[in-house]
Amino acid sequence: MASLNSDQRLAELQRANHKLLRINAALIERLESGAARPDDSYAAFQHSVVLAEQVRERTDALNQTLVELKASNHLLSDARLRAETAHQHLVDAIESISDAFVLFDPDLRIVLFNSRFKAFWANSRIRIISGMRLAEVKRLMHSSGLFREEQRGASDEHLLYRLQGGRWLQVSERPTQDGGRVMLFTDITEVKHSETRRREQAVAQKSYLLQRAVDNLSQGVAMVNADGVLELWNRRFLELSGLAPIAAHRSFTEVIADSELALLTPASRDGNGRCVHELEQRLFDGRMLEIRTHPLPTGGFVNTFTDITERYQHAEALSESERWIRLITDHVPALIAYLNAELVYEFTNKVYEQWYCWPPGVMLGQKLREVHSPEHYQRLEGYIERALAGESVTFECAETHVNGQQRYMLRSYVPNRLASGEVVGIFVLIRDITERRRTAEALHQAYQNLEVRVRERTAELSQAKQEAEQANLSKTKFLAAVSHDLLQPLNAARLFTSALLEQSSANPALVRNVSNSLDDVENLLGTLVDISKLDAGVIKADLASFAVSDLLDNLAAEYAHAAASEGLRMAYVPCGLSVHSDIQLLARILRNLLSNAIRYTPGGRVLLGCRRRGKALWIEVWDTGIGIAEDRREEVFQEFKRGDVQRPDQDRGLGLGLAIVDKIAGILGHRLQLRSVPGKGSMFAIEVPRSRQAPKRVAEPDLSEPLRERLEGARIWVLDNDAAICAGMRTLLEQWGCEVVTALSEQDLARQVATDSAEADLLIADYHLDNGRNGVDAVAAINALRRTPLAALMITANYSNELKQQVRELGHTLMHKPVRPMRLKAAISHLLGTELSVASAR
């Protein structure tokens, strides 16, 4: 700025000096021209003197100006020298920095750049010069291919360029104070390489952790990219597919083709063109696999492979059990159905569907109001409301069959309660009582007729009654006869669930729920079978003398735990007398009485004891429960009569316990006694004849040795014509440490082992075998071939005294179905311990 002012002042002085010279020349010329006129000489002289004075003044001023100009020029030279020095320092500073540098003026033209910026263009024909515009520089950067701009984040204010040599530049632009611009090109190649290495290390670490996590999954996993290449898999996938270690980057289709697995992708279709995302496949070794495919949002997919063999086997066993239950109910001569709380059909048997002329299964899912006519539903509505309120309802109703015949039906509605007491459905049982009703009507009509015809009609009615009783007896005998086939699948399911409970890999809560459900089914069917056998006269008393303590000691110990679990105290008064009765039937009576006492006693205690009265012994069960009103004391011994719920989780049963007690007491010829005070408790007693004969007490086996150790390594043969029973028994016994051989027949057993010489410790046989054979004959035939006979455990659903006597005389042990695993373990341990004692004696 100082040099610019000096130049302007110098130009002004030069113009003023030039003006004075022109004035001086004009004066001199005028003076010379005036000499030709003498008259004006003095005037001219005078004028010249004035002009000379003016010239002198102007010359002095000019000289002063020249002095000042020289001083200004000197200052200007100093300023220019300093500016040039500062400029050189600026150039040196720009050259010394490690970044490429470019400076633009306010018109965005290049003013200055360093050699590092110039080096970017060294290998091209482009020459960067001062004065070049910024837009032209950016155009050359993109068009030349030397610089390639990279994508940047929304929050990144710097441009990134990648050079042809693989190096990275970060470009920063900053404005100057005069409106120009500065650009810095920073080499960040090492920073980018460091970030890449850190990113690769992080990806490698995540890949390692992902592989470890996938390898620890119980499922087989295979991840396929969008190109169909297998990128990730785990060891479980290799195990299920039977493949050796797989090379990386192989096509998933080729890998599956080398195995026995089915190819499943998100593009798979079935025969109808529908997408298939999951399938089940049975492998050559019998295992069942569930294969699922899951598409990924970025392309590709993930397949999972799950071994569902055990789940499949248990589902088949439960399905078989359900099939048997359906088979039994379909052949019961009664209409059976189940309605949920919304009165929607969830179960109907074959007789029910045939009666209302509905195709099989079509009624399921339909509402009661939709199935029946409005008039019929209106007749039933009041009884249904009572059942939903928790009341068991039995009533007679006249219905017109589709063939036009009017039939009389006995309907029973039994509410299905949860542990909380909530009614969630209704069991429906309908029996055709037309013949019975007509018989009763005919009997009533006969009483109105003449005395002469009374005897004739009485004879006819007696015959009709006998036929009705015979029909009812045939029904109950049918239920008793099929008890074996009904209990077979339940027995298999019980064995499988017991085996699952002892497996650490199983879901204990789920298996326990299945086991509890099987307990409910067993108790329900066991009670129904018992009541049918009692009605059919199948059960006969096997009277013998025994010490009453042999029975009561075990019952007291058994129900002490049940009472404690309900918060009750169990008291027991021992007795040393002997009685004459059937110990099994008497035990059933006392068990039902003790179960009722615990069920209907909300707090307090239960007492089991005896009283001697003359030649009889009264066995009594006392409780401090809710008691029974006097007008209901006869009703409690009727079928399907139950008391009120005392606890939210209480099992109310079917209401058959005391009915069974009454029927068994009738078979034994024992009297029953009931005393009760409502709100204070009840006392049930049964009179048993005393016996003078003191029976010899059977020595109890020594069970001090743990059952598991006693069963470890035991060689056991299992003979049963049901494959499911064999499979369940094998699974359970092998988990107890036994060596098991299962066979469906004697011939099947002979094909697997040498029955005459092979070493074995125990033979478990089902009584009912195929081709007219039974377990007693099979055991006798096998032992006839051996030098030392095998101990035998006979399992049956036959409760006849003849079979018990036969098994007892042969020295075998008898167990009834359904088999309880802990009782089975104790019986096997006892038999093995007895065999060991006999072997030691030998």
C-alpha positions in Angstrom: 0.0 0.0 0.0 2.9 2.4 0.8 4.6 1.8 -2.6 1.3 2.5 -4.4 0.9 5.9 -2.7 4.5 6.8 -3.5 3.9 6.0 -7.2 0.9 8.2 -7.3 2.6 11.1 -5.7 5.6 10.8 -8.1 3.2 10.9 -11.1 1.6 14.1 -9.7 5.0 15.8 -9.3 6.1 14.8 -12.7 2.9 16.3 -14.2 3.4 19.5 -12.2 7.1 19.8 -13.3 6.1 19.3 -16.9 3.5 22.1 -16.6 6.1 24.5 -15.1 8.5 23.7 -17.9 5.8 24.5 -20.5 5.0 27.8 -18.7 8.7 28.7 -18.6 9.1 28.0 -22.3 6.1 30.1 -23.1 7.5 33.0 -21.1 10.9 32.9 -22.7 9.3 32.8 -26.2 7.2 35.8 -25.3 10.1 37.7 -24.1 12.1 37.1 -27.2 9.2 38.1 -29.4 8.7 41.4 -27.4 12.2 42.6 -28.2 10.9 43.8 -31.6 8.8 46.4 -29.9 10.9 48.9 -28.0 8.0 50.7 -26.6 7.2 47.8 -24.6 10.7 47.0 -23.4 10.3 48.2 -19.9 7.0 46.6 -19.6 8.4 43.4 -20.9 11.4 43.7 -18.6 9.2 44.2 -15.7 7.0 41.4 -16.7 10.1 39.1 -17.2 11.3 40.0 -13.7 7.9 38.9 -12.4 8.0 35.8 -14.4 11.6 35.0 -13.3 10.4 35.4 -9.7 7.6 33.0 -10.4 10.0 30.5 -12.1 12.3 30.7 -9.2 9.5 30.0 -6.8 8.3 27.2 -8.9 11.8 25.8 -9.3 12.3 25.9 -5.5 9.0 24.1 -5.1 10.0 21.6 -7.7 13.3 21.0 -6.0 11.6 20.5 -2.7 9.3 18.0 -4.3 12.2 16.2 -5.9 13.8 15.9 -2.5 10.6 14.5 -1.1 10.3 12.2 -4.1 13.8 10.8 -3.5 12.9 10.2 0.2 9.7 8.5 -0.9 11.5 6.3 -3.4 13.9 5.3 -0.7 11.1 4.3 1.6 9.4 2.6 -1.3 12.5 0.5 -2.1 12.7 -0.5 1.6 9.0 -1.5 1.6 9.5 -3.5 -1.7 12.5 -5.2 -0.2 10.5 -6.2 2.9 7.6 -7.4 0.8 9.8 -9.5 -1.4 11.4 -11.0 1.8 8.0 -11.7 3.3 6.9 -13.3 0.0 10.0 -15.5 0.0 9.3 -16.5 3.6 5.7 -17.4 2.6 7.0 -19.5 -0.3 9.5 -21.2 2.0 6.8 -21.9 4.6 4.4 -23.3 2.0 7.2 -25.5 0.6 8.1 -26.7 4.1 4.6 -28.1 5.0 3.9 -31.8 4.3 0.5 -31.1 2.6 -0.1 -29.9 -0.9 -1.1 -26.2 -0.8 -2.9 -23.9 -3.3 -3.9 -20.2 -2.8 -6.6 -18.5 -4.8 -7.3 -14.8 -5.0 -10.9 -13.3 -4.6 -11.5 -14.1 -8.3 -10.7 -17.8 -7.5 -7.5 -17.7 -9.6 -4.3 -19.5 -8.5 -1.9 -17.1 -6.8 0.5 -19.5 -5.3 1.0 -23.3 -4.9 3.8 -25.5 -3.6 5.8 -28.3 -5.2 3.8 -31.1 -3.6 0.6 -29.9 -5.4 2.6 -29.6 -8.6 3.9 -33.2 -8.1 0.3 -34.5 -8.4 0.4 -33.6 -12.1 4.0 -34.6 -12.8 3.1 -37.8 -14.7 0.5 -36.1 -16.9 0.6 -33.5 -19.7 -1.4 -31.0 -17.6 0.5 -28.0 -16.4 -0.8 -26.0 -13.5 0.0 -22.3 -13.7 -0.8 -19.1 -11.8 -4.0 -17.5 -12.8 -5.8 -20.7 -13.5 -9.3 -20.8 -12.1 -10.5 -23.1 -9.3 -13.3 -24.6 -11.4 -10.7 -25.5 -14.1 -8.5 -27.2 -11.6 -11.4 -29.3 -10.2 -12.4 -30.2 -13.8 -8.9 -31.4 -14.6 -8.8 -33.4 -11.4 -11.9 -35.4 -12.4 -11.4 -35.6 -16.1 -7.7 -36.6 -16.0 -8.5 -39.8 -13.9 -5.6 -38.9 -11.5 -8.1 -38.2 -8.7 -11.2 -40.3 -7.9 -13.6 -38.9 -5.4 -14.9 -41.3 -2.7 -18.2 -41.4 -1.0 -18.3 -39.6 2.4 -20.7 -39.6 5.3 -23.3 -37.0 5.9 -21.4 -35.6 8.9 -18.0 -35.5 7.1 -17.1 -32.0 5.9 -13.9 -33.0 4.0 -13.6 -34.4 0.5 -11.7 -37.7 0.0 -9.8 -38.6 -3.1 -8.1 -41.8 -4.1 -5.0 -41.4 -6.4 -4.1 -43.8 -9.2 -1.2 -45.1 -7.1 -3.6 -46.2 -4.3 -2.8 -43.3 -2.0 -5.6 -41.4 -0.2 -6.0 -37.6 0.0 -8.2 -35.5 2.3 -9.0 -32.0 0.8 -9.8 -29.1 3.1 -11.0 -25.7 1.8 -10.8 -22.5 3.9 -11.7 -18.8 2.8 -9.2 -16.0 3.3 -9.9 -12.5 4.7 -9.8 -10.8 1.2 -12.3 -13.3 -0.2 -9.9 -15.8 -1.6 -9.6 -19.5 -0.8 -6.9 -21.9 0.5 -6.9 -25.6 -0.4 -4.9 -28.2 1.6 -4.4 -31.8 0.2 -3.4 -34.1 3.2 -2.1 -37.6 2.6 -4.1 -39.9 4.9 -3.0 -43.2 3.3 -1.5 -44.6 6.5 -4.6 -43.6 8.4 -6.8 -45.4 5.9 -4.6 -48.5 6.0 -4.7 -48.5 9.8 -8.5 -48.2 9.8 -8.7 -51.1 7.3 -6.5 -53.3 9.4 -8.6 -52.5 12.5 -11.8 -53.2 10.6 -10.4 -56.5 9.3 -9.3 -57.5 12.8 -12.8 -56.7 14.1 -14.5 -58.6 11.4 -12.2 -61.6 12.0 -12.9 -61.5 15.7 -16.7 -61.3 15.1 -16.4 -64.1 12.6 -14.6 -66.2 15.2 -17.1 -65.5 17.9 -20.0 -66.2 15.5 -18.5 -69.5 14.5 -18.0 -70.5 18.1 -21.6 -69.6 19.0 -22.9 -71.5 16.0 -20.8 -74.5 16.8 -22.4 -74.7 20.3 -25.9 -74.8 18.9 -27.8 -78.1 19.2 -29.2 -77.5 15.7 -27.4 -77.8 12.5 -26.9 -74.4 10.8 -25.9 -73.6 7.2 -25.7 -70.0 5.9 -25.7 -69.4 2.1 -24.9 -66.1 0.4 -26.9 -64.6 -2.5 -24.7 -66.5 -5.0 -25.7 -69.8 -3.5 -22.2 -70.4 -1.9 -22.1 -72.0 1.5 -20.4 -69.4 3.8 -21.0 -70.6 7.4 -21.8 -74.0 8.9 -21.4 -75.7 12.3 -20.3 -79.1 13.5 -23.9 -80.2 14.1 -24.7 -79.7 10.4 -21.8 -82.0 9.5 -22.9 -84.6 12.0 -26.5 -84.7 10.7 -25.6 -84.6 7.1 -22.9 -87.3 7.5 -20.3 -85.2 5.6 -16.6 -84.8 6.1 -15.2 -81.3 6.7 -16.3 -79.1 3.8 -14.0 -76.9 1.7 -14.8 -73.2 1.8 -16.7 -71.4 -1.0 -18.5 -74.5 -2.3 -21.9 -74.3 -3.8 -24.7 -75.3 -1.3 -26.4 -77.4 -3.9 -23.3 -79.4 -4.5 -22.8 -79.9 -0.7 -26.4 -81.1 -0.2 -26.0 -83.4 -3.2 -23.1 -85.2 -1.4 -25.3 -85.9 1.6 -28.7 -87.7 2.1 -30.4 -84.4 3.1 -33.1 -82.9 1.0 -32.4 -79.5 -0.7 -34.6 -76.7 0.7 -34.3 -73.0 -0.2 -36.7 -70.1 -0.1 -37.4 -70.8 -3.8 -38.5 -74.4 -3.1 -42.0 -75.3 -4.3 -44.3 -78.2 -3.7 -46.3 -80.1 -6.4 -49.0 -77.4 -6.3 -46.5 -74.5 -6.7 -46.7 -73.3 -3.1 -43.6 -72.1 -1.3 -42.1 -74.7 1.1 -40.2 -73.2 4.1 -40.0 -76.4 6.2 -40.1 -80.1 5.8 -39.5 -83.3 7.8 -37.1 -86.0 6.5 -36.4 -89.5 7.8 -32.7 -90.5 7.4 -31.5 -93.9 6.5 -30.6 -94.7 10.1 -34.2 -94.0 11.2 -33.7 -90.5 12.6 -36.2 -87.8 11.9 -35.0 -84.3 10.9 -36.9 -81.0 10.7 -35.4 -78.7 8.0 -36.3 -75.0 7.9 -35.2 -72.2 5.6 -35.1 -68.5 6.5 -34.4 -65.9 3.8 -32.0 -63.0 4.6 -32.9 -59.4 3.8 -29.5 -58.9 2.0 -30.0 -62.0 -0.1 -29.1 -65.6 0.6 -30.7 -67.7 3.3 -30.1 -69.7 6.5 -31.1 -73.3 6.9 -31.6 -75.0 10.3 -31.5 -78.8 10.8 -33.1 -80.2 14.0 -33.1 -83.8 15.2 -36.7 -84.5 16.2 -36.5 -88.2 16.6 -37.5 -88.4 20.2 -40.3 -85.9 19.8 -41.5 -87.9 16.8 -41.4 -91.2 18.7 -43.3 -89.7 21.7 -45.8 -88.1 19.4 -46.4 -91.4 17.7 -46.8 -93.1 21.1 -49.3 -90.5 22.3 -51.1 -90.7 18.9 -51.4 -94.4 19.4 -52.8 -93.9 22.9 -55.3 -91.5 21.5 -56.2 -93.9 18.8 -56.9 -96.6 21.4 -59.0 -94.3 23.5 -60.9 -93.3 20.4 -61.4 -97.0 19.5 -62.8 -97.8 23.0 -65.1 -94.8 23.2 -66.4 -95.5 19.6 -67.4 -99.0 20.7 -69.0 -98.0 24.0 -72.8 -98.2 23.6 -73.4 -94.7 24.7 -73.2 -91.2 23.2 -70.1 -89.4 24.5 -69.1 -85.8 23.8 -67.2 -82.8 25.2 -68.2 -79.2 25.0 -66.0 -76.2 26.0 -67.2 -73.2 27.9 -68.5 -71.6 24.7 -70.5 -74.8 24.0 -68.4 -75.7 21.0 -67.9 -79.4 20.3 -64.3 -80.6 20.9 -65.0 -84.3 21.0 -67.7 -86.7 19.8 -67.6 -90.5 19.6 -68.8 -92.5 16.7 -72.2 -93.4 18.3 -72.9 -89.7 19.0 -72.2 -88.8 15.3 -74.3 -91.7 14.0 -77.2 -90.9 16.3 -77.4 -87.3 14.9 -76.5 -88.4 11.4 -73.4 -86.2 11.1 -70.3 -87.3 9.0 -67.3 -88.2 11.1 -65.5 -85.2 12.5 -67.8 -82.6 11.1 -69.5 -81.7 14.4 -66.1 -80.7 15.9 -65.7 -76.9 16.1 -69.5 -76.3 15.8 -71.6 -74.8 18.5 -74.4 -76.8 20.2 -77.0 -74.3 19.1 -76.0 -74.8 15.5 -76.1 -78.6 15.6 -79.5 -79.0 17.2 -82.9 -77.5 16.4 -84.0 -74.4 18.4 -86.7 -76.5 20.2 -84.2 -79.2 21.2 -81.7 -76.6 22.4 -84.3 -74.8 24.4 -85.1 -78.1 26.3 -81.5 -78.5 27.2 -80.5 -74.9 27.9 -81.5 -74.9 31.6 -79.5 -78.1 32.4 -76.5 -76.8 30.5 -76.5 -73.6 32.5 -76.6 -75.6 35.7 -73.6 -77.7 34.5 -71.7 -74.5 33.6 -72.4 -73.3 37.1 -70.6 -76.4 38.4 -73.4 -78.8 39.1 -73.4 -82.4 37.8 -76.8 -82.9 36.1 -78.6 -86.1 35.2 -82.0 -86.1 33.6 -84.2 -87.9 31.1 -85.2 -86.4 27.8 -87.4 -87.8 24.9 -85.9 -87.4 21.5 -87.2 -88.3 18.0 -84.6 -90.2 16.0 -84.2 -89.4 12.2 -86.0 -92.6 11.4 -89.1 -91.2 13.2 -88.8 -93.3 16.4 -89.2 -91.6 19.7 -86.4 -92.7 22.1 -85.9 -91.9 25.8 -82.3 -90.7 26.6 -80.7 -90.4 30.0 -78.4 -87.4 29.8 -75.6 -86.7 32.2 -73.7 -83.3 32.2 -70.5 -83.4 34.3 -68.6 -80.0 34.6 -64.8 -80.0 33.9 -63.1 -77.9 36.5 -59.6 -76.4 36.6 -57.6 -76.5 39.8 -58.8 -73.0 40.5 -62.4 -74.2 40.4 -63.3 -72.6 37.0 -65.5 -74.6 34.8 -63.9 -74.8 31.3 -66.2 -77.4 29.7 -68.9 -80.1 30.1 -68.6 -83.9 29.7 -71.7 -85.3 28.0 -72.8 -88.9 28.5 -76.1 -90.0 26.9 -77.6 -93.5 27.2 -80.6 -94.9 25.4 -83.0 -96.0 28.2 -86.0 -96.5 25.9 -86.3 -100.2 26.7 -85.9 -99.6 30.4 -88.4 -96.8 30.3 -90.9 -98.9 28.3 -90.4 -101.7 30.8 -91.2 -99.4 33.6 -94.2 -98.1 31.8 -95.4 -101.6 31.1 -94.9 -102.4 34.7 -96.9 -99.4 35.8 -99.7 -100.4 33.4 -99.6 -104.0 34.7 -100.5 -102.7 38.2 -103.6 -101.1 36.8 -104.8 -104.2 35.1 -106.9 -107.0 36.5 -105.6 -109.3 39.2 -105.7 -112.2 36.8 -103.4 -110.6 34.4 -101.0 -109.4 37.1 -99.3 -112.7 37.3 -99.0 -113.1 33.6 -97.7 -109.5 33.1 -95.3 -109.9 36.1 -93.8 -112.9 34.3 -93.4 -111.0 31.1 -91.9 -108.0 32.9 -89.5 -110.3 34.8 -88.3 -111.6 31.4 -88.0 -108.1 30.0 -86.1 -107.0 33.1 -83.8 -110.0 32.8 -83.1 -109.1 29.2 -82.3 -105.5 30.2 -80.0 -106.6 33.0 -78.4 -109.0 30.5 -77.8 -106.2 28.1 -76.3 -104.0 30.8 -74.2 -106.9 32.0 -72.9 -107.4 28.4 -71.9 -103.8 28.3 -70.0 -103.9 31.5 -68.3 -107.2 30.6 -67.2 -105.6 27.3 -65.6 -102.8 29.2 -63.9 -105.2 31.6 -62.7 -107.4 28.7 -61.0 -104.5 26.8 -59.2 -103.2 29.9 -56.0 -105.0 28.8 -56.0 -103.4 25.3 -56.9 -100.0 26.8 -54.0 -100.1 29.3 -51.4 -101.3 26.8 -50.8 -97.9 25.1 -51.1 -96.0 28.4 -48.5 -98.4 29.9 -46.2 -97.6 27.0 -46.7 -93.9 27.4 -46.0 -94.2 31.1 -42.7 -96.0 30.4 -41.6 -93.4 27.8 -42.4 -90.4 30.1 -40.6 -92.1 33.0 -37.5 -92.6 30.8 -37.7 -88.9 29.8 -37.9 -87.7 33.4 -34.5 -89.4 34.1 -32.9 -87.8 31.0 -31.0 -84.6 31.8 -31.5 -83.3 28.3 -35.3 -83.4 28.5 -37.5 -80.5 29.4 -38.5 -81.5 33.0 -41.6 -79.2 33.3 -43.0 -80.4 29.9 -42.4 -84.1 30.7 -43.9 -83.7 34.2 -47.0 -82.2 32.7 -47.3 -85.1 30.3 -46.7 -87.5 33.2 -49.4 -85.8 35.3 -51.8 -86.0 32.4 -51.1 -89.7 32.0 -51.7 -90.1 35.8 -55.1 -88.4 35.4 -56.0 -90.7 32.4 -54.8 -93.8 34.3 -56.8 -92.9 37.4 -59.9 -92.1 35.3 -59.8 -95.2 33.3 -58.7 -97.4 36.2 -61.7 -96.2 38.2 -64.1 -96.8 35.3 -62.6 -100.2 34.6 -62.9 -101.1 38.3 -66.5 -100.0 38.6 -67.3 -101.9 35.3 -65.6 -105.1 36.6 -67.5 -104.9 39.9 -70.8 -104.5 37.9 -69.8 -107.4 35.6 -69.0 -109.7 38.6 -65.4 -110.2 37.3 -63.8 -109.5 40.7 -64.0 -112.3 43.2 -62.7 -112.3 46.8 -59.5 -114.2 47.6 -60.0 -114.7 51.3 -57.0 -115.5 53.5 -55.7 -114.8 57.0 -53.0 -112.2 57.5 -51.7 -109.8 60.1 -53.5 -106.5 59.8 -50.3 -104.6 60.5 -48.9 -106.0 57.2 -51.5 -103.8 55.5 -51.9 -100.8 57.8 -48.2 -100.1 58.3 -47.7 -99.7 54.5 -50.9 -97.6 54.1 -49.9 -95.3 57.0 -46.4 -94.7 55.5 -47.9 -94.2 52.0 -50.5 -91.6 53.0 -48.3 -89.8 55.5 -46.5 -88.1 52.6 -49.9 -87.3 50.9 -51.2 -85.7 54.0 -48.1 -83.7 54.7 -48.2 -82.3 51.1 -51.7 -80.9 51.9 -50.5 -79.5 55.3 -52.2 -82.2 57.3 -51.0 -84.5 60.1 -51.3 -88.3 59.7 -51.8 -90.3 62.9 -51.6 -94.1 63.1 -52.4 -96.5 65.9 -50.7 -99.9 65.1 -52.6 -103.2 65.8 -51.1 -106.7 66.3 -54.3 -108.8 65.5 -54.9 -111.0 62.5 -57.9 -110.8 60.2 -59.6 -113.0 57.5 -60.2 -111.1 54.3 -58.8 -110.3 50.8 -55.8 -108.1 51.5 -55.9 -106.5 48.0 -59.6 -105.6 48.0 -59.4 -104.5 51.6 -56.4 -102.2 50.7 -58.5 -100.7 47.9 -61.3 -99.9 50.3 -58.9 -98.2 52.9 -57.0 -96.3 50.2 -60.3 -94.8 48.9 -61.3 -93.9 52.5 -57.9 -92.3 53.2 -57.9 -90.4 49.9 -61.3 -89.0 50.6 -60.3 -88.0 54.2 -57.3 -86.0 52.9 -59.3 -84.5 50.0 -62.1 -83.1 52.2 -60.0 -82.0 55.2 -58.8 -78.4 54.7 -56.9 -78.5 58.0 -56.1 -80.6 61.0 -55.3 -84.4 60.9 -56.3 -87.8 59.7 -56.3 -90.9 62.0 -56.0 -94.6 61.0 -56.6 -97.2 63.7 -58.5 -100.3 64.8 -61.1 -101.2 67.5 -61.8 -104.8 68.7 -65.5 -105.6 69.1 -66.3 -109.2 69.9 -65.1 -111.5 67.1 -64.7 -108.6 64.7 -62.1 -105.9 64.2 -63.3 -102.5 63.0 -60.7 -100.6 61.0 -61.5 -96.9 61.3 -60.5 -93.7 59.4 -61.1 -90.4 61.2 -60.7 -86.9 59.9 -61.3 -83.3 61.0 -62.8 -82.2 57.7 -66.0 -80.6 56.5 -68.3 -83.5 57.6 -71.4 -84.8 55.8 -74.9 -83.7 56.3 -77.3 -86.4 57.5 -79.5 -86.2 54.4 -76.5 -86.9 52.2 -75.0 -89.9 54.0 -76.6 -92.4 51.7 -76.1 -90.3 48.6 -72.2 -90.3 49.0 -72.1 -94.1 48.3 -73.8 -93.5 44.9 -72.0 -93.3 41.7 -70.8 -89.8 40.4 -71.5 -88.1 43.7 -68.8 -85.7 44.9 -68.2 -83.3 47.7 -67.4 -79.6 47.4 -63.8 -78.3 46.5 -61.7 -77.4 49.5 -58.5 -76.3 47.8 -58.0 -74.4 44.5 -55.6 -77.1 43.2 -57.7 -80.1 44.4 -58.5 -83.0 42.2 -62.2 -83.8 42.8 -62.2 -87.2 41.1 -65.2 -88.8 39.4 -67.3 -89.4 42.5 -66.8 -93.2 42.3 -64.5 -93.8 45.3 -67.2 -94.5 47.9 -69.3 -96.4 45.3 -66.4 -98.7 44.8 -65.9 -99.0 48.6 -69.6 -100.1 48.9 -69.4 -102.6 46.1 -66.2 -104.2 47.3 -67.5 -104.4 50.9 -70.5 -106.2 49.5 -68.2 -108.7 47.7 -66.2 -109.3 50.9 -69.3 -109.4 53.1 -68.0 -106.7 55.4 -70.2 -104.1 57.0 -69.6 -100.3 56.6 -70.2 -97.7 59.2 -70.4 -93.8 58.8 -70.6 -91.2 61.5 -70.2 -87.5 60.8 -70.7 -84.1 62.2 -70.9 -81.2 59.7 -68.1 -78.8 60.2 -66.1 -81.1 62.6 -65.3 -84.2 60.6 -66.2 -87.8 59.7 -65.5 -91.4 60.6 -65.6 -94.3 58.1 -65.2 -97.9 59.5 -65.3 -101.4 58.0 -65.9 -104.5 60.0 -63.4 -107.4 59.3 -63.6 -110.9 60.9 -60.7 -111.7 63.2 -58.6 -114.7 62.7 -56.9 -116.9 65.4 -54.4 -118.2 62.9 -51.2 -116.2 63.1 -49.7 -116.2 59.5 -46.0 -116.4 59.0 -44.6 -112.9 58.2 -42.7 -112.9 55.0 -39.2 -111.5 55.6 -38.8 -108.1 53.9 -35.9 -107.9 51.4 -32.8 -106.0 52.3 -33.2 -102.7 50.5 -30.3 -101.0 52.2 -28.3 -101.2 49.0 -29.2 -98.4 46.6 -31.6 -99.6 43.9 -29.4 -98.1 41.1 -26.4 -100.1 42.2 -28.4 -103.3 42.4 -29.8 -102.8 38.9 -26.4 -101.8 37.4 -25.4 -104.5 34.9 -28.4 -106.7 35.5 -29.2 -108.9 32.4 -33.0 -108.7 31.8 -35.1 -110.3 29.0 -38.4 -108.6 28.2 -41.2 -110.6 26.4 -44.2 -108.6 25.2 -46.2 -108.7 21.9 -46.5 -104.9 21.9 -43.5 -103.1 20.2 -44.2 -99.8 22.0 -44.1 -101.6 25.4 -40.8 -103.2 24.4 -39.3 -99.9 23.3 -40.5 -98.1 26.4 -39.3 -100.9 28.7 -35.9 -101.0 27.0 -35.4 -97.2 27.3 -36.4 -97.2 31.0 -34.3 -100.3 32.0 -31.2 -99.2 30.1 -31.3 -95.8 31.9 -31.3 -97.8 35.2 -28.1 -99.5 34.0 -29.5 -102.8 32.9 -28.6 -104.9 29.8 -31.9 -105.5 28.0 -33.0 -107.8 25.3 -36.6 -107.3 24.1 -38.7 -109.7 22.0 -42.2 -109.9 20.6 -42.5 -113.7 21.0 -40.6 -116.7 22.2 -39.3 -117.3 18.6 -38.1 -113.7 18.4 -36.2 -114.1 21.7 -34.6 -117.4 20.5 -33.4 -115.6 17.4 -31.6 -113.0 19.5 -30.1 -115.1 22.4 -29.6 -118.7 23.2 -32.5 -119.1 25.6 -31.2 -122.4 26.9 -27.7 -121.3 27.8 -27.3 -117.5 27.7 -26.7 -115.8 31.0 -29.6 -113.7 32.3 -30.9 -112.5 35.7 -34.6 -111.9 35.2 -37.4 -112.5 32.7 -40.2 -109.9 32.4 -43.2 -111.3 30.5 -46.6 -109.9 29.6 -49.4 -112.4 30.4 -51.3 -111.7 27.1 -49.2 -112.9 24.1 -50.1 -113.6 20.4 -51.3 -116.9 18.9 -53.1 -118.0 22.0 -49.9 -118.0 24.1 -49.6 -116.5 27.6 -46.7 -115.4 29.7 -47.0 -118.2 32.2 -46.6 -120.8 29.4 -43.8 -118.8 27.8 -41.8 -118.7 31.1 -42.4 -122.4 31.7 -41.1 -123.2 28.2 -38.0 -121.1 28.5 -37.1 -122.4 32.0 -37.6 -126.0 30.8 -34.7 -125.5 28.5 -32.3 -124.1 31.1 -30.3 -125.8 33.8 -31.1 -123.0 36.3 -34.6 -121.4 35.8 -34.9 -117.7 35.6 -36.8 -115.5 38.1 -40.0 -114.2 36.4 -42.0 -111.0 36.7 -45.4 -111.3 35.2 -47.2 -108.1 34.1 -50.9 -108.2 33.3 -54.2 -106.2 33.3 -56.0 -109.4 34.5 -57.1 -109.0 38.1 -58.7 -112.5 38.4 -58.0 -114.5 41.6 -57.3 -117.6 39.5 -54.3 -115.9 37.8 -53.0 -114.6 41.1 -53.2 -118.0 42.6 -51.5 -119.6 39.6 -48.6 -117.1 39.6 -48.2 -117.4 43.3 -48.0 -121.3 43.1 -45.4 -121.1 40.4 -43.2 -118.8 42.6 -43.4 -115.8 40.2 -44.0 -112.1 41.0 -47.2 -110.5 39.6 -47.7 -106.8 38.7 -50.8 -105.2 37.3 -51.0 -102.5 34.6 -50.4 -99.7 34.3 -46.9 -100.3 35.7 -45.6 -97.6 38.1 -41.8 -97.2 37.4 -40.8 -96.9 41.0 -42.8 -100.1 41.9 -41.2 -101.8 38.9 -37.7 -100.8 40.1 -38.4 -102.0 43.6 -39.8 -105.3 42.4 -36.9 -105.9 40.1 -34.4 -105.0 42.8 -36.2 -107.4 45.2 -36.1 -110.3 42.7 -32.4 -109.6 41.9 -31.6 -109.5 45.6 -33.5 -112.8 46.1 -31.6 -114.4 43.3 -28.3 -113.2 44.7 -29.2 -114.7 48.1 -30.1 -118.1 46.5 -26.9 -118.1 44.5 -24.9 -117.4 47.6 -26.6 -120.2 49.4 -25.8 -122.6 46.6 
